Amino acid sequence: MTFSMELSEEHTDLREWAHGFAADVIRPAAAEWDEREETPWPVLQEAAKIELYNFETLASFWGDETGLSLPIVNEELFWGDGGIGMAIFGTTLAVAGIFASGTPEQMVEFIPQCYGDAADVKVAAFCSSEPESGSDVSAMRTRATYDEAKDEWTLNGAKAWATNGGIANIHVVQAVVDSSLGSRGQAAFVVPPNTPGLETAKKIKKMGLRASHTADVFLDDVTVPGSCLLGGKEKLDERLARAREGQRSKGSSAMQTFELSRPTVGSQAIGIARAAYEYALDYAKERVTFGRPIIDNQSIAFTLADMKTEIDAARMLVWRAAWMGRNGVAFEAGEGSMSKLKAGRVAVWATERAIQILGGAGYSREHPVERMHRDSKIYDIFEGTEQIQQLVIARAISGRHIA
């Protein structure tokens, strides 16, 4: 059996395809949409035209037995710009929620509605976090009650920090169906377009990823048919019965969705970090002080060497976790969390170092490293904070329930 770390021709072609779109379409639009703080619908439409933004392409990425296609594409798009990259891939988390818990019939019905088409682009939202719970999925308060006579579910509660919340065609909502079971008493529901009772406040103004829409979502007697319960009622009843008997389970659908996405999120952070490193490297070669390029100074050259090393190391952790997740290899030491933890830290550190290399110029909006630094910070926070990732890893390596 041979071992190689060289990308296949298919992966290389895929990377070049995504990089070309990032360089030609995303980067030229990045500053404008960051300033506008609006969803870049024209860019989404361009992505849909080349079939970068649709489920068929995403499914081909998921079908890659190496697990590398999705991280490779994400790194390139977020190299283009973090905010626009998230606008393109924000729908993916909702689709992952449907894919993780839904029946084949539900996937066929709802996933195409998440994307629309090139003529009428749509987005989707995954609604899990709440104002009082954050990363504590077990503290969820949104409730879903079932009317057996009508075969309907009614959802009430509030969701926070939902990417595409309120503007989405499809909302995937995590809710409690049995509060006595903690996180094991939860289920995921699809809220179809124009369902009464789902409302949103105005778009949240964020430090970074400004081209990606983020908003709180409020559910006031939102009633959906039984067919919108992902996985179906029979499967839910069986899962709840096992939980009441104390049998082991695979965990909540929200946590399954996050586990599927962590290496991909890490690759996004790497894309931003790499963009900042490359910009700082080029600047250091061109910027002349005291009669020579600043890269000739060890302090600058060594910083760039460290940036490159850290970015490559983080990428290896992401690729390992992506391969493990795709091939069913257990994360015995929290490898999925390791990849996101390291990539997020590297992104924040590398973008900050890029600003330092540029000096005062880096602190201005005349150069993109300022925007990259703002975009990077969220990777220490969302989809499990830095501390949550540490907790997952610590529990995995110790075998103890560390609080």
GUTI-723688 format. One line per field, with one value per residue (C-alpha): residue number from 1; residue in one letter; y, x, z. Coordinates in steps of 0.2 Angstrom, whole numbers. Each point is the difference from the previous one (the first is absolute). Layout:
GUTI-723688
nr <- (NUM; ...)
rest <- (a; ...)
py <- (Y; ...)
px <- (X; ...)
pz <- (Z; ...)
This chain:
GUTI-723688
nr <- (1; 2; 3; 4; 5; 6; 7; 8; 9; 10; 11; 12; 13; 14; 15; 16; 17; 18; 19; 20; 21; 22; 23; 24; 25; 26; 27; 28; 29; 30; 31; 32; 33; 34; 35; 36; 37; 38; 39; 40; 41; 42; 43; 44; 45; 46; 47; 48; 49; 50; 51; 52; 53; 54; 55; 56; 57; 58; 59; 60; 61; 62; 63; 64; 65; 66; 67; 68; 69; 70; 71; 72; 73; 74; 75; 76; 77; 78; 79; 80; 81; 82; 83; 84; 85; 86; 87; 88; 89; 90; 91; 92; 93; 94; 95; 96; 97; 98; 99; 100; 101; 102; 103; 104; 105; 106; 107; 108; 109; 110; 111; 112; 113; 114; 115; 116; 117; 118; 119; 120; 121; 122; 123; 124; 125; 126; 127; 128; 129; 130; 131; 132; 133; 134; 135; 136; 137; 138; 139; 140; 141; 142; 143; 144; 145; 146; 147; 148; 149; 150; 151; 152; 153; 154; 155; 156; 157; 158; 159; 160; 161; 162; 163; 164; 165; 166; 167; 168; 169; 170; 171; 172; 173; 174; 175; 176; 177; 178; 179; 180; 181; 182; 183; 184; 185; 186; 187; 188; 189; 190; 191; 192; 193; 194; 195; 196; 197; 198; 199; 200; 201; 202; 203; 204; 205; 206; 207; 208; 209; 210; 211; 212; 213; 214; 215; 216; 217; 218; 219; 220; 221; 222; 223; 224; 225; 226; 227; 228; 229; 230; 231; 232; 233; 234; 235; 236; 237; 238; 239; 240; 241; 242; 243; 244; 245; 246; 247; 248; 249; 250; 251; 252; 253; 254; 255; 256; 257; 258; 259; 260; 261; 262; 263; 264; 265; 266; 267; 268; 269; 270; 271; 272; 273; 274; 275; 276; 277; 278; 279; 280; 281; 282; 283; 284; 285; 286; 287; 288; 289; 290; 291; 292; 293; 294; 295; 296; 297; 298; 299; 300; 301; 302; 303; 304; 305; 306; 307; 308; 309; 310; 311; 312; 313; 314; 315; 316; 317; 318; 319; 320; 321; 322; 323; 324; 325; 326; 327; 328; 329; 330; 331; 332; 333; 334; 335; 336; 337; 338; 339; 340; 341; 342; 343; 344; 345; 346; 347; 348; 349; 350; 351; 352; 353; 354; 355; 356; 357; 358; 359; 360; 361; 362; 363; 364; 365; 366; 367; 368; 369; 370; 371; 372; 373; 374; 375; 376; 377; 378; 379; 380; 381; 382; 383; 384; 385; 386; 387; 388; 389; 390; 391; 392; 393; 394; 395; 396; 397; 398; 399; 400; 401; 402; 403)
rest <- (m; t; f; s; m; e; l; s; e; e; h; t; d; l; r; e; w; a; h; g; f; a; a; d; v; i; r; p; a; a; a; e; w; d; e; r; e; e; t; p; w; p; v; l; q; e; a; a; k; i; e; l; y; n; f; e; t; l; a; s; f; w; g; d; e; t; g; l; s; l; p; i; v; n; e; e; l; f; w; g; d; g; g; i; g; m; a; i; f; g; t; t; l; a; v; a; g; i; f; a; s; g; t; p; e; q; m; v; e; f; i; p; q; c; y; g; d; a; a; d; v; k; v; a; a; f; c; s; s; e; p; e; s; g; s; d; v; s; a; m; r; t; r; a; t; y; d; e; a; k; d; e; w; t; l; n; g; a; k; a; w; a; t; n; g; g; i; a; n; i; h; v; v; q; a; v; v; d; s; s; l; g; s; r; g; q; a; a; f; v; v; p; p; n; t; p; g; l; e; t; a; k; k; i; k; k; m; g; l; r; a; s; h; t; a; d; v; f; l; d; d; v; t; v; p; g; s; c; l; l; g; g; k; e; k; l; d; e; r; l; a; r; a; r; e; g; q; r; s; k; g; s; s; a; m; q; t; f; e; l; s; r; p; t; v; g; s; q; a; i; g; i; a; r; a; a; y; e; y; a; l; d; y; a; k; e; r; v; t; f; g; r; p; i; i; d; n; q; s; i; a; f; t; l; a; d; m; k; t; e; i; d; a; a; r; m; l; v; w; r; a; a; w; m; g; r; n; g; v; a; f; e; a; g; e; g; s; m; s; k; l; k; a; g; r; v; a; v; w; a; t; e; r; a; i; q; i; l; g; g; a; g; y; s; r; e; h; p; v; e; r; m; h; r; d; s; k; i; y; d; i; f; e; g; t; e; q; i; q; q; l; v; i; a; r; a; i; s; g; r; h; i; a)
py <- (0; 17; 16; 17; 18; 6; 6; -10; 8; 2; 9; 12; 4; 3; 12; 9; 2; 7; 11; 7; 5; 7; 11; 5; 3; 0; 11; 14; 1; -2; 17; 7; -13; 1; 19; -3; -14; -8; -18; 0; -7; 4; -11; -14; 1; -1; -15; -8; 2; -10; -13; 4; 5; -15; -17; -11; 8; -1; -18; -4; 9; -11; -15; 1; -15; 10; 13; 14; 8; 11; 6; 4; 10; 9; 6; 7; 9; 8; 4; 11; 8; -6; 9; -5; -17; -2; 7; -14; -14; 6; -11; -15; -2; -1; -12; -10; 0; -7; -13; -6; -3; 0; -14; -2; 7; 16; 2; 0; 12; 13; 1; 7; 14; 5; 5; 5; 2; 12; 10; 1; -3; -5; -3; -11; 2; -12; 6; -8; 13; 10; 16; -9; -16; 4; -15; -9; -10; -9; 17; 2; 8; 0; -13; -10; -8; -13; 0; -18; 3; 12; -7; 17; 7; 17; 9; 14; 8; 11; -4; 11; 3; -9; 1; 6; 1; 8; 1; -18; -10; -15; 1; -16; 2; -10; -2; -9; -14; -8; 12; -14; -8; 15; 1; -18; 7; 12; -2; 10; 8; 8; 16; 3; 16; 13; -10; 12; 4; 0; 17; 9; 15; 11; -7; 0; 12; -10; 3; -11; -11; 15; -7; -15; 3; -4; 3; -6; -10; -1; -14; 5; -15; -6; -14; -13; -17; -16; -2; 14; -10; -6; -19; -2; -3; -19; 2; 14; -11; -14; 12; 7; -17; -5; 16; -3; -18; 7; -7; 8; 11; 9; 17; 14; 5; 17; -8; -12; 15; 9; -15; -1; 18; 3; -5; 10; 15; -2; 1; 17; 7; -7; 9; 17; -3; -5; 15; 11; -9; 2; 18; 4; -10; 10; 16; -4; -4; 17; 12; 8; 8; 6; -5; -18; -10; -4; -18; 1; 3; -16; 5; 2; -16; -11; 6; -5; -16; -4; 6; -12; -15; 3; 1; -16; -9; 5; -6; -17; -1; 5; -12; -14; 3; 2; -17; -8; 7; -6; -18; -3; 1; 5; 16; -8; 15; 13; 2; 9; 13; 1; 5; 14; 6; 1; 8; 13; 5; 0; 11; 13; 0; 0; 14; 10; -3; 6; 16; 2; -3; 13; 12; 15; -4; -17; 9; 10; -6; 4; -18; -16; -7; 11; -8; -17; 2; 5; -15; -12; 3; -9; -17; 1; 2; -8; -18; -3; 12; -2; -6; -12; -8; -2; -8; -13; -4; -1; -12; -11; -1; -2; -11; 11; 12; 16; 15)
px <- (0; 7; -2; 0; -4; -1; -17; -8; -3; -18; 4; 12; -13; -13; 12; 4; -19; -4; 15; -4; -18; 8; 13; -11; -17; 1; 16; -5; -17; 6; 3; -16; -11; 9; -4; -18; -2; -13; -2; 9; -14; 9; 15; -11; -8; 17; 4; -17; 4; 16; -9; 11; -16; -11; -3; 6; 17; 0; -5; 15; 11; -8; 2; 19; 7; 15; -11; 11; -11; -10; 15; 10; -15; -3; 18; 0; -16; 4; 17; -10; -10; -7; -17; -4; 6; -12; -14; 3; 3; -12; -14; 11; -3; -19; 3; 11; -14; -12; 13; 4; -17; -12; -8; 4; -17; 3; 17; -8; -14; 10; 18; -4; -10; 15; 9; -13; 9; 11; -16; -7; 14; -6; 9; -3; 2; 5; -8; 8; 8; -11; 2; 2; 9; 14; 11; -10; -12; -7; -7; -11; -17; -9; -14; -10; -17; -9; -18; -3; -18; 7; 17; 7; 15; -1; 17; 2; 17; 14; 16; 15; 14; -8; 10; -13; -13; -16; 5; 1; -12; 2; 4; 6; -5; 6; -13; -3; -14; 3; 9; 3; 13; 11; 9; -6; -18; 2; -5; 3; -14; -1; -10; -5; -1; -13; -5; -10; 8; 18; 7; 17; 7; 12; 16; 13; 15; 16; 18; 4; -8; -11; -6; -7; -18; -2; -16; -10; -15; -17; -12; -18; -12; 9; -10; 7; -6; 6; 10; 11; 7; 17; 1; -18; -11; 3; 19; -1; -11; 12; 15; -10; -4; 18; 5; -13; 6; 18; 7; 14; -3; 10; -5; -11; -2; 7; 16; 1; -2; 14; 12; -3; 5; 15; 14; -9; -1; 18; 4; -9; 11; 16; -6; -1; 17; 8; -6; 7; 17; 1; -4; 12; 14; -3; 0; 16; 9; -5; 0; 17; 7; 18; 4; -6; -16; -6; 0; 19; -2; 0; -15; -11; 7; -1; -18; -5; 9; -11; -16; 3; 5; -16; -11; 6; -1; -18; -4; 7; -11; -15; 3; 3; -16; -9; 6; -4; -18; -3; 7; -8; 15; -4; 6; 8; 10; -12; 9; -15; 1; 19; -1; -12; 9; 17; -7; -9; 14; 12; -12; -1; 18; 6; -12; 6; 18; -4; -6; 16; 11; -9; 1; -12; -5; -7; -11; -8; -14; 11; 7; -11; 10; -11; -16; 8; 4; -17; -7; 12; -6; -16; 9; 4; -18; -13; -5; 8; 12; 18; -3; -14; 12; 13; -13; -4; 18; 4; -15; 5; 18; -3; -16; -7; -15; 10; -12)
pz <- (0; -5; 10; -8; 6; -18; -6; -13; -17; 4; 16; -9; -14; 14; 9; -16; -4; 17; 1; -17; 5; 16; -9; -14; 8; 19; 3; -11; 9; 18; 6; -7; 8; 16; 1; -6; 13; -11; -7; -17; -11; -16; 5; 6; -17; -9; 11; -4; -19; 1; 11; 15; 10; -1; 8; -14; 2; 19; -1; -11; 13; 14; -11; -1; 9; 6; 8; -7; -13; 11; 10; -16; -7; 16; 2; -17; 1; 17; -7; -11; 14; 17; -1; -18; 3; 15; -11; -12; 12; 14; -8; 2; 19; -3; -14; 12; 13; -13; -6; 17; 7; -15; -10; -18; -4; 10; -8; -17; 5; 11; -6; -17; 9; 9; -15; -13; -17; -10; -5; 18; 13; 17; 17; 15; 19; 14; 16; 16; 11; 12; 10; 17; -6; -12; -2; 13; -11; 15; 7; -15; 3; -16; 1; -13; 5; -10; -5; -4; -7; -13; -2; 3; 11; 7; 4; 13; 5; -6; -9; -1; -12; -14; -17; -12; 13; -6; -18; -2; -11; 11; 19; 9; 18; 15; 14; 16; -1; 17; 13; 12; -12; -2; -17; -4; 1; -15; -19; -16; -10; -17; 0; -19; -9; 6; 16; 11; 17; -5; 2; 1; 7; -11; -6; 14; -4; 3; 2; -15; -13; -4; -17; 9; 7; 19; 9; 15; -4; 10; -1; 6; -2; -16; -6; -13; -6; 7; -16; 5; 15; -6; 0; 4; 15; 1; 0; 13; 12; -1; 4; 15; 6; 0; 9; 14; 2; 2; -16; -9; -15; -13; 8; -6; -18; 4; 6; -15; -11; 9; -1; -19; -2; 12; -12; -14; 12; 4; -19; -1; 13; -9; -16; 9; 9; -17; -8; 13; 0; -19; 0; 14; -9; -16; 9; 10; -17; -7; 15; 1; 16; 4; -18; 0; -1; 18; -3; 1; 19; 10; 11; -16; -9; 16; 3; -18; 2; 16; -9; -14; 12; 11; -15; -7; 17; 2; -17; 3; 16; -10; -14; 12; 9; -17; -5; 17; -1; -18; 4; 16; 11; 17; 7; 15; 5; -6; -17; -7; 14; -1; -18; 3; 16; -9; -16; 9; 11; -15; -10; 14; 3; -18; -5; 15; -5; -18; 7; 10; -15; -10; 15; -1; -17; 6; 13; -14; -12; -15; 3; 2; 15; 11; -7; 1; 19; 3; -9; 9; 18; -2; -2; 18; 4; -11; -2; 17; 8; 2; 18; -6; -12; 14; 11; -13; -3; 19; 3; -14; 5; 19; -1; 14; 0; 2; 4)
